[in-house]
Amino acid sequence: MTWRVLLLLYLSAPLQASAQHRSTALYPSAQRIRRGAPWWLDPAFQRSVEDVNLLFEILLAGSRIQGEGRGGIEIPDEELASLRKAEELEVICDDVVPKSLSEIRRLTGRLERRRRPLSRPDFERTVLTLVFVTQTLERITERNQRALWSDSLARLFGALQRDLSSW
């Protein structure tokens, strides 16, 4: 009888660990399956050096990550916007990157408590969140809101800087 209890505890340990891992995810929306595509189990744009270069090119082309409920990302270059990878980036920007100040502040709090390096997808999402906050900050005129968004920007930058120095 006792060996059955021990076996049950042994077999349930990975389930408990995975449940705890999901509850502490930096980007919980990335864990949800989106738009029925199987690769969206953990959406990430960058899978190769070419993808990194493409992301850099898309951002340098003047792309804007849209706010909540307004779509994912606006890419002014029609050629870049027509790429299949641009569609993937749009879904990530629309469904995964946090858009509200409260979500971003929650994220920065989790990033500051984090003790291990970010995974590649989480690093990518944090950079995209930093880009969104920067673009939002340039549109805000109210002084109090500007101070809150500026604080979030500084905290995101600090988290990315700590992550890069940990490697």
C-alpha positions, -999 to 999 in steps of 0.1 A, spaced: 0 0 0 27 25 9 46 19 -23 14 29 -42 13 62 -24 49 68 -30 45 59 -67 15 82 -70 35 111 -53 65 104 -76 43 105 -107 24 136 -97 55 157 -90 61 167 -127 24 177 -130 28 199 -99 60 214 -112 45 221 -147 14 237 -131 37 260 -110 57 268 -141 26 279 -160 14 301 -132 47 320 -132 50 325 -170 61 359 -180 37 360 -210 7 339 -200 -11 347 -233 17 330 -252 7 297 -235 -27 298 -250 -33 283 -284 -42 311 -308 -58 311 -342 -58 273 -344 -22 270 -356 -2 242 -338 31 262 -337 14 288 -316 18 266 -285 48 289 -278 48 316 -304 82 331 -313 93 350 -344 130 344 -344 141 309 -352 172 318 -372 197 346 -378 177 355 -409 146 360 -388 166 382 -364 177 403 -394 141 404 -408 128 416 -374 154 443 -373 145 454 -409 108 454 -401 113 476 -370 136 500 -389 111 503 -417 90 524 -393 66 497 -381 43 505 -353 29 481 -328 -7 489 -324 -25 494 -291 -51 471 -277 -79 461 -301 -64 479 -331 -45 450 -347 -10 437 -342 16 457 -361 14 482 -389 43 477 -414 45 506 -439 67 487 -464 43 467 -485 69 441 -495 78 434 -459 42 434 -449 34 407 -474 58 382 -460 45 352 -442 68 359 -412 52 394 -410 19 376 -404 35 356 -375 49 388 -361 14 404 -363 -1 376 -343 26 379 -316 22 416 -314 -16 413 -312 -20 384 -289 12 381 -268 27 415 -262 10 433 -233 -7 465 -243 -21 480 -211 0 498 -185 -12 475 -157 -1 444 -177 33 460 -185 39 469 -149 29 434 -138 54 421 -164 82 444 -152 76 432 -116 80 396 -127 111 404 -147 127 421 -117 120 391 -95 134 367 -121 168 351 -112 176 331 -143 182 343 -179 152 348 -202 144 322 -229 148 334 -265 110 338 -270 107 357 -237 136 379 -246 120 386 -280 86 394 -264 103 417 -239 121 436 -267 88 439 -286 71 452 -254 99 477 -250 93 489 -286 56 492 -279 62 512 -247 86 535 -265 61 541 -293 33 547 -268 54 571 -248 60 593 -277 22 598 -282 14 606 -245 11 642 -235 -3 640 -200 24 644 -174 13 617 -149 8 591 -176 41 600 -192 58 594 -158 42 560 -154 51 549 -189 86 562 -186 91 542 -154 79 511 -172 103 518 -201 132 522 -177 123 490 -158 120 470 -191 153 483 -203 169 475 -169 155 439 -171 169 434 -206 203 449 -196 205 425 -166 196 396 -188 223 404 -214 249 408 -187 240 374 -172 251 356 -203 
